[in-house]
Amino acid sequence: MSDQQAIETENKHPDPEKLSAAMAEIAEKSQRLVSEFLAKQAEDPEISDPDPLNIGSAFAELTTHMMQNPVKLVEAQMELWQQYYTLWHNTTLRMMGEEAEPVVSPQKGDRRFRDEAWENNELFDFIKQSYLLSSQWMQNVVHDVDGLDDKTAQKVEFYTRQFVDAISPTNFLMTNPEVIRTTIESGGENLLKGLQNLLEDLERGKGKLQIRMTDLDAFKVGENVATTEGSVVGKTPLMELLQYKPSTDKVAKRPLVIVPPWINKYYILDLRPENSFIKWAVDQGHTVFVLSWVNPDSELAEKSFEDYAKEGVLAALDMIEQATGEKEVNAIGYCLGGTLLASTLAYMAKTGDDRVKSATFLTTLTDFEKSGELSVFVDDEQIKSLEHKMSKEGYLDGRDMSMSFNMLRANDLIWSFVVSNYMLGKDPFPFDLLYWNSDSTRMPKAMHSFYLRNMYNKNLLREPGGIKIFGEPIDLRDIKIPVYFLSTREDHIAPWQATYAGTQLMSGQVKFVLSASGHIAGVVNPPAAKKYCYWTYNRNPANPDDWMAKAAQHEGSWWTDWQNWVGRRAGGKVDARKPGDGKLKVIGPAPGEYVKVSLS
């Protein structure tokens, strides 16, 4: 067989009949989506804010300061041209068959350029290096501008990176070698399938692009995720209290109550049996209770931060005493759930309520001064825009929050799926973590506004008396119980240096532990997986970098270290308790009903 015949055999020609049918389906779906979009616009004639993220003023200020030092800008431009000259020279050498070192290379962990053509093909290597030079130059220029206040500088750098990520050559058909190769080999079927995927995502998002990150039909809550055996034993308008069936004959005298964030659902701690923290804690001999927050609608619009404390944490403590006869508990708060737990503990300390004997905070912010890039979304203008939006429905759709979180890691959580789903025409792979990530919740208007303004924007939780709970000015320094802080080194949502600040705000015995990996993987890290590592140090200097310099590294999961810590605060052993044994009777099987409510 000749080379030409081999190429013709390998490359697939499009089937005219299938192509025509696919295009007709795409045209029909596109027309329907456009009609629905125009109808919605007619229903809501209010003119949208042209700059809801308040980006324009930040870049206007950037331009003003840049123009005050034109020499510096010219120098940066000349340096870029010098680098381009070297790149052109090296590319010419490569085309002539000679060796040449790259002028710039992708950062370690950058998976966009993993296709071999980016290295082996001179043209694609030139495109790659041109992009990397330009993107680095842009980011360096905005980073080096003098005179910008910290918040403006952070916003400018963040959105510059969003722009740089968006214009990567990997995101375009004609400059992505893998897409070009797939298009030739499939006869363009990948692009048709990708267009169908795009329209389906637009349709599911009701006109907004809702990128499918996993096979949404591959998982069902209570069947193959959130499967640890237990029961609903209590209920309020804001949460269902789950109690899990014991797996040991003896259990810790003090029950363990987990307060998850309400921005996501609790089962991140109970995905599958092999990576379920909840199941693991049960197997260690804890009587585990978990708050499963409601997915609120407009009827709960006025539920406040105080209501989440009263009908959530405090109600759970009352229920646990009825269920087990035990007044004393150990508590865990994860992320925003930890912020709520800390606030509630400060209120309890103020009022003499000592039922919680130890607290564990997982990736929890209590001082929001250095809260990372999420703070770019919470200036006064953006909060007002969100409040206006929430006033219509009574809540914030969790998908809006998800987009903000995804932008923090845009290449991994946005653009990689754009390329895979829409350009390569692939269906997403079933992945429990990404299914949970897509299973968003809503946030009630009153609570979410309070949280954004008082925590992120004004940072009042760290101030003595800065926040009042049920009329009582609270102070985190009143918390004198033993505390275990777990943070993660690569956390893009709650940076560990920011969470570390909580060690300086509480007055009891405080242990800080740093896990490798990020906000989720660093927490959900079962010992059997033998992944990552963690660091400990028995003192908490004011500067987190000083802590890190003296911390000892340990292989494996922090779970075992935590169990050793909390085991000393278990209050002894008692016979195992089953759901329904006490004064609280079983309402229904876990995972309950609240967690099954999805966004429509």
C-alpha positions in Angstrom: 0.0 0.0 0.0 1.3 3.4 -0.9 1.7 6.3 1.5 -1.2 8.1 -0.2 -3.5 5.0 0.1 -2.6 4.7 3.8 -3.5 8.3 4.4 -6.8 7.9 2.6 -7.6 4.7 4.5 -6.7 6.3 7.9 -8.5 9.5 7.4 -12.3 9.3 7.5 -14.5 11.1 5.0 -17.7 12.6 6.3 -21.0 10.8 5.6 -23.2 13.3 3.7 -26.4 11.8 5.1 -25.2 11.8 8.7 -23.8 15.3 8.3 -27.0 16.6 6.9 -29.1 15.1 9.7 -26.7 16.4 12.4 -26.7 19.9 10.9 -30.5 19.9 10.8 -30.7 18.9 14.5 -28.2 21.6 15.4 -30.1 24.2 13.4 -33.4 23.3 15.1 -31.8 23.3 18.6 -30.0 26.6 17.9 -33.2 28.3 16.7 -35.1 27.1 19.8 -32.3 28.4 22.1 -32.2 31.8 20.4 -36.0 32.1 20.6 -36.0 31.3 24.3 -33.2 33.7 25.0 -35.1 36.6 23.2 -38.3 35.7 25.1 -36.4 36.0 28.4 -35.0 39.3 27.4 -38.5 40.6 26.6 -39.7 39.4 30.0 -36.9 41.3 31.8 -36.4 44.6 29.9 -34.1 46.0 32.6 -30.7 46.8 31.1 -28.0 44.6 32.5 -25.0 46.1 34.2 -22.3 46.3 31.4 -19.6 45.8 34.0 -21.0 43.7 36.9 -17.5 42.5 37.9 -16.3 46.1 38.2 -13.3 45.5 36.1 -13.3 48.7 34.0 -12.4 51.0 36.8 -9.5 48.8 37.9 -7.9 48.7 34.4 -8.5 52.4 34.0 -6.5 53.0 37.2 -3.9 50.6 35.9 -3.5 52.6 32.6 -3.2 55.9 34.5 -0.3 54.6 36.6 1.4 52.9 33.7 1.3 56.2 31.7 3.1 57.9 34.6 6.2 55.9 33.9 6.4 55.4 30.1 10.1 54.6 30.2 9.4 51.5 32.2 6.8 50.4 29.6 9.2 51.0 26.7 11.9 49.0 28.4 9.5 46.1 28.9 8.5 46.3 25.3 12.1 46.2 24.1 12.9 43.2 26.3 9.9 41.4 24.7 11.2 42.2 21.2 14.6 40.9 22.1 13.1 37.6 23.3 11.0 37.4 20.1 14.2 37.9 18.0 15.9 35.0 19.9 12.8 32.9 19.3 12.7 33.6 15.5 16.5 32.9 15.3 16.1 29.6 17.2 13.1 28.5 15.2 15.0 29.2 12.0 17.9 27.0 13.2 15.4 24.2 14.0 13.9 24.4 10.6 17.4 24.0 9.1 17.9 20.8 11.2 20.0 22.3 13.9 19.4 22.0 17.7 18.2 25.1 19.6 17.3 25.5 23.2 13.8 26.9 23.9 13.5 30.5 24.9 10.6 29.8 27.3 9.0 26.6 28.5 5.6 25.8 30.1 5.5 25.8 33.8 5.7 22.5 35.6 2.2 21.0 35.7 0.9 23.0 32.7 -1.0 20.2 30.9 -2.1 22.3 27.9 0.9 21.6 25.9 1.3 17.8 26.6 0.7 16.8 23.0 4.1 15.8 21.4 3.5 18.2 18.4 4.1 21.2 20.7 7.6 20.0 21.1 8.4 18.1 17.9 6.8 20.3 15.3 8.7 23.6 14.7 5.6 25.6 13.8 3.6 24.5 16.8 6.6 25.0 19.0 7.0 28.5 17.7 3.3 29.2 18.4 3.6 27.8 21.9 6.7 29.8 22.8 5.2 33.0 21.2 2.2 32.6 23.4 4.2 31.9 26.5 6.4 34.9 25.9 3.5 37.3 25.4 1.5 35.9 28.3 4.4 36.2 30.7 5.1 39.7 29.4 1.5 40.9 30.0 1.4 39.4 33.5 4.8 40.9 34.4 3.9 44.3 33.1 0.7 44.6 35.2 2.4 43.1 38.2 5.2 45.7 38.2 3.0 48.8 38.0 3.7 51.1 41.0 1.1 53.0 42.9 -1.9 50.6 42.7 -3.6 49.7 46.0 -3.5 46.0 46.9 -7.1 45.2 46.0 -6.9 46.9 42.6 -3.6 45.2 41.8 -5.0 41.9 42.7 -8.1 42.4 40.5 -6.0 43.5 37.6 -3.6 40.6 37.9 -6.5 38.1 38.2 -8.4 39.3 35.1 -5.2 39.6 33.1 -4.6 35.9 33.9 -8.2 35.1 32.8 -7.5 36.9 29.5 -4.1 35.2 29.0 -5.7 31.7 29.7 -8.5 32.4 27.3 -6.2 33.3 24.4 -4.0 30.2 24.7 -3.5 28.5 21.3 -4.7 25.3 22.7 -8.2 26.8 22.9 -8.5 27.4 19.1 -9.1 24.9 16.4 -6.4 25.9 13.9 -3.7 26.2 16.5 -4.3 23.0 18.5 -2.5 20.1 16.8 -4.5 17.5 18.7 -7.8 19.0 17.5 -6.5 19.3 13.9 -5.3 15.7 13.9 -8.6 14.4 15.4 -10.6 16.5 12.9 -8.7 14.9 9.9 -9.0 11.4 11.3 -12.7 11.6 12.1 -13.7 13.6 9.0 -14.9 16.4 11.2 -17.3 14.3 13.3 -15.6 15.6 16.5 -16.6 19.2 15.6 -20.2 18.2 15.0 -20.3 16.2 18.2 -18.7 19.2 20.0 -21.3 21.6 18.6 -24.0 19.3 19.8 -22.4 19.1 23.3 -22.2 22.9 23.3 -25.9 23.3 22.5 -26.8 20.7 25.1 -24.8 22.7 27.8 -26.5 25.9 26.7 -29.9 24.2 26.9 -29.3 22.7 30.3 -28.1 26.1 31.5 -31.1 27.8 30.1 -29.1 30.1 27.8 -26.0 30.3 30.1 -23.1 28.0 29.3 -23.1 25.3 31.9 -20.1 23.1 31.0 -20.6 19.4 31.7 -17.5 18.2 33.6 -18.6 14.6 34.1 -21.2 12.1 33.1 -24.1 13.4 35.1 -26.1 10.2 34.6 -23.4 8.0 36.1 -24.1 9.0 39.7 -27.1 9.1 42.0 -27.0 10.3 45.6 -27.7 7.5 48.0 -26.9 4.8 45.4 -23.3 5.2 44.4 -22.3 8.4 46.3 -23.4 9.3 49.8 -23.9 5.6 50.6 -22.6 5.2 54.2 -25.5 3.5 56.2 -27.4 5.8 58.5 -30.6 7.6 59.2 -32.2 11.0 59.4 -33.0 11.6 63.1 -33.7 15.3 63.2 -34.9 18.1 60.9 -35.3 21.9 60.8 -36.2 24.2 57.9 -32.5 24.5 57.3 -31.0 21.1 57.8 -31.5 17.4 58.3 -29.4 15.7 61.0 -27.9 12.4 59.8 -26.7 9.8 62.3 -24.7 6.9 61.0 -24.9 3.2 62.0 -21.9 2.1 64.1 -19.4 -0.4 62.8 -17.7 -1.1 66.1 -19.0 -2.6 69.4 -17.6 0.3 71.4 -17.6 4.0 70.5 -16.3 7.3 71.8 -18.4 8.6 74.6 -18.5 12.0 73.0 -20.4 12.0 69.6 -18.8 13.7 66.6 -20.8 16.3 64.7 -19.8 17.6 61.3 -20.8 21.0 60.0 -20.2 21.1 56.2 -20.4 24.2 54.0 -23.9 25.0 52.6 -22.4 26.3 49.3 -21.9 22.6 48.4 -23.5 19.4 49.7 -22.2 17.5 52.6 -21.3 14.3 50.7 -17.9 15.5 49.6 -17.0 13.7 52.9 -19.0 10.6 51.8 -18.3 10.1 48.0 -17.4 6.4 47.9 -16.7 3.9 50.7 -13.0 3.9 49.9 -12.6 7.7 50.2 -15.4 8.5 52.6 -14.2 10.5 55.7 -17.6 9.8 57.3 -17.3 6.0 56.9 -13.7 6.1 58.1 -14.6 8.1 61.2 -17.4 5.6 61.9 -14.9 2.8 61.6 -12.6 4.5 64.1 -15.4 4.3 66.7 -17.1 7.6 66.5 -20.9 8.2 66.7 -21.0 10.5 63.7 -23.7 13.1 63.0 -23.7 15.3 59.9 -25.8 18.4 59.1 -27.2 18.1 55.6 -28.2 21.6 54.6 -31.4 22.4 52.7 -31.1 23.6 49.2 -33.1 26.8 49.8 -35.7 28.4 47.6 -37.3 31.9 47.6 -39.4 31.0 50.7 -36.2 30.9 52.8 -34.8 34.2 51.4 -34.8 35.9 54.8 -32.9 33.1 56.6 -29.9 34.8 58.2 -26.5 33.8 59.4 -27.9 33.6 62.9 -30.7 31.3 61.6 -28.0 28.9 60.3 -26.4 29.0 63.8 -29.7 28.5 65.6 -31.5 26.0 63.3 -28.2 24.4 62.3 -25.4 24.0 64.8 -27.3 24.7 68.0 -30.3 22.7 67.0 -28.0 19.8 66.1 -26.4 19.9 69.6 -29.9 19.7 71.2 -30.9 16.8 68.9 -27.6 14.9 69.6 -28.3 15.1 73.3 -31.7 13.6 72.8 -30.4 10.9 70.5 -27.5 9.8 72.7 -28.0 11.2 76.1 -24.7 12.9 75.8 -24.4 16.6 76.3 -20.7 16.9 75.3 -19.5 16.6 71.7 -16.5 17.0 69.5 -17.2 19.1 66.4 -15.8 19.5 62.9 -16.4 22.5 60.5 -15.4 22.4 56.9 -14.7 25.6 55.0 -17.7 27.9 55.4 -19.2 25.4 57.8 -16.1 26.0 59.9 -16.6 29.8 59.8 -20.2 29.2 61.1 -18.9 26.8 63.7 -16.3 29.3 65.0 -18.9 32.1 65.1 -21.3 29.8 67.0 -18.6 28.7 69.4 -17.7 32.3 70.2 -21.4 32.9 71.0 -21.6 29.8 73.1 -18.5 30.9 75.1 -20.1 34.3 75.6 -23.2 32.7 77.0 -21.6 29.9 79.1 -22.6 27.0 76.8 -19.7 24.5 77.0 -21.2 21.5 75.2 -18.5 21.5 72.4 -15.3 20.1 74.0 -13.1 20.3 70.9 -13.3 21.8 67.4 -11.6 20.8 64.2 -11.5 23.4 61.4 -10.9 22.1 57.9 -9.7 24.7 55.4 -11.5 27.4 57.4 -11.2 31.2 57.2 -11.7 33.2 60.3 -9.5 36.1 59.3 -10.3 37.2 55.7 -7.5 39.8 55.3 -5.5 37.6 52.9 -8.3 35.4 51.6 -6.9 35.0 48.2 -8.3 35.6 44.8 -11.9 35.0 45.8 -11.8 38.5 47.2 -11.7 40.0 43.7 -15.4 39.1 43.5 -16.5 40.9 46.7 -15.9 44.6 46.5 -18.8 46.9 47.2 -19.9 47.3 43.6 -20.1 43.5 43.0 -21.9 42.8 46.3 -24.5 45.5 45.4 -24.9 43.8 42.0 -25.3 40.4 43.7 -27.8 41.8 46.2 -29.8 43.3 43.4 -29.8 39.9 41.7 -30.8 38.0 44.8 -33.6 40.5 45.5 -35.5 39.1 42.5 -35.4 35.4 43.4 -34.5 35.5 47.1 -31.4 33.5 46.7 -28.1 33.2 44.7 -27.9 30.3 42.3 -25.0 28.1 43.3 -23.9 27.9 39.6 -22.9 31.5 39.8 -20.7 30.7 42.7 -19.3 27.7 40.9 -18.2 29.8 38.0 -16.2 32.0 40.4 -14.5 29.0 42.0 -13.8 27.6 38.5 -12.2 30.8 37.4 -9.6 30.4 40.1 -8.3 27.4 38.1 -9.6 28.3 34.7 -7.2 26.1 32.7 -8.2 22.9 34.6 -11.8 23.6 35.3 -13.0 25.6 32.2 -10.7 25.6 29.2 -9.7 21.9 29.4 -13.4 21.0 29.1 -14.0 23.5 26.3 -11.2 21.7 24.3 -12.3 18.2 25.2 -16.1 18.6 25.0 -16.5 21.1 22.2 -13.4 20.8 20.0 -12.5 17.1 20.4 -16.2 16.1 20.8 -15.6 13.8 23.7 -18.1 12.9 26.4 -16.9 13.7 29.9 -15.5 10.8 32.0 -17.5 9.7 35.1 -15.8 11.2 38.1 -17.5 11.4 41.5 -15.7 14.5 42.7 -16.7 16.5 39.6 -20.3 15.2 39.9 -20.4 16.6 43.5 -18.8 19.8 42.2 -21.6 20.1 39.6 -24.4 19.4 42.2 -24.7 23.1 43.3 -26.9 24.6 46.0 -28.5 28.0 46.5 -27.7 30.6 49.1 -30.5 32.6 50.9 -30.3 36.3 50.2 -30.1 37.5 53.8 -27.5 35.0 54.9 -25.3 35.3 51.8 -25.3 39.1 51.9 -24.4 39.1 55.6 -21.5 36.7 55.0 -20.0 38.5 52.0 -20.2 42.0 53.6 -19.2 41.2 57.2 -16.7 38.4 56.6 -15.0 38.9 53.2 -15.6 42.6 52.7 -15.2 44.1 56.2 -13.4 41.2 57.9 -15.3 41.8 61.1 -15.2 38.2 62.5 -11.6 38.7 63.7 -12.5 41.9 65.5 -13.6 41.6 69.1 -17.3 42.5 69.1 -17.2 43.1 65.3 -20.2 40.7 64.8 -23.2 40.1 66.9 -25.0 36.7 67.2 -28.5 37.0 68.7 -27.6 40.5 70.0 -24.3 39.3 71.7 -21.1 40.8 70.4 -18.8 37.8 69.8 -15.0 37.4 70.1 -13.1 34.4 68.8 -10.6 34.9 71.6 -13.3 33.6 74.0 -12.9 30.1 72.4 -10.7 28.3 74.9 -11.4 24.7 73.9 -8.7 22.6 72.1 -8.7 23.3 68.4 -7.3 21.4 65.4 -6.7 23.5 62.3 -6.2 21.5 59.0 -5.2 23.5 55.9 -3.9 22.5 52.5 -0.8 23.8 50.9 -2.2 24.4 47.4 -5.7 25.7 48.5 -7.0 28.2 45.9 -10.2 28.9 47.9 -8.9 29.3 51.4 -5.1 29.9 51.2 -3.3 28.2 54.0 -1.5 31.4 55.1 -4.9 33.0 55.6 -6.4 30.1 57.5 -3.3 30.0 59.7 -4.3 33.4 61.0 -7.0 31.6 63.0 -4.4 30.1 65.3 -3.7 33.6 66.6 -7.4 34.3 67.3 -8.4 31.5 69.7 -7.2 31.2 73.2 -7.1 27.4 73.9 -4.6 24.8 72.9 -4.3 25.1 69.1 -2.7 22.5 66.8 -2.1 23.5 63.1 -1.6 20.9 60.5 -0.8 21.5 56.8 -1.7 18.9 54.2 -0.3 18.6 50.7 -2.6 19.2 47.7 -5.6 21.4 47.5 -9.0 22.4 49.0 -10.6 19.1 48.3 -7.9 16.5 47.6 -5.9 17.6 50.6 -8.8 17.0 52.9 -10.4 13.9 51.2 -7.2 11.8 51.5 -7.8 8.4 53.1 -4.8 6.7 54.6 -5.3 3.6 52.4 -4.6 5.7 49.3 -1.0 6.4 50.6 -1.0 9.8 48.9 0.4 13.2 49.7 1.9 14.1 53.1 1.3 16.6 55.9 3.4 18.9 58.2 3.1 19.6 61.9 4.8 21.8 64.4 3.9 22.1 68.1 4.0 25.9 68.2 2.2 28.6 66.4 4.4 31.7 65.7 2.6 34.7 64.3 4.1 34.4 60.9 3.0 31.3 58.9 6.2 31.1 57.0 8.1 30.8 60.3 5.8 27.9 61.2 6.5 26.2 57.8 10.3 26.6 58.2 10.2 24.6 61.4 7.4 22.1 60.6 8.2 18.4 60.3 6.9 16.4 57.2 5.0 13.2 57.7 4.1 10.8 54.9 0.5 9.7 54.4 -2.8 11.2 55.4 -3.5 13.7 58.2 -6.6 11.6 59.1 -4.5 9.4 61.4 -2.9 12.3 63.1 -6.3 13.9 63.7 -7.7 10.6 65.1 -4.8 10.5 67.6 -5.6 14.0 68.6 -9.4 13.7 68.9 -9.1 10.3 70.5 -7.6 11.9 73.5 -10.7 14.0 73.8 -13.2 11.2 73.2 -14.3 11.0 76.9 -13.8 7.3 77.1 -15.7 4.4 75.5 -19.4 3.3 75.7 -21.5 0.7 73.9 -22.2 1.5 70.3 -25.4 3.6 69.7 -27.7 3.0 66.8 -29.9 5.6 65.2 -33.3 5.6 66.9 -32.0 4.1 70.2 -32.5 7.4 72.1 -35.4 9.9 72.3 -35.1 10.8 68.6 -36.7 8.3 66.3 -35.7 7.6 62.8 -37.4 9.9 60.2 -35.9 8.1 57.2 -32.8 6.5 55.7 -29.7 8.5 55.0 -28.8 10.5 53.0 -32.2 12.1 53.5 -34.3 14.3 51.2 -32.6 17.8 51.4 -29.5 16.6 49.7 -31.4 15.2 46.8 -32.9 18.6 45.8 -31.0 19.7 42.7 -31.0 23.0 40.8 -33.6 23.0 38.0 
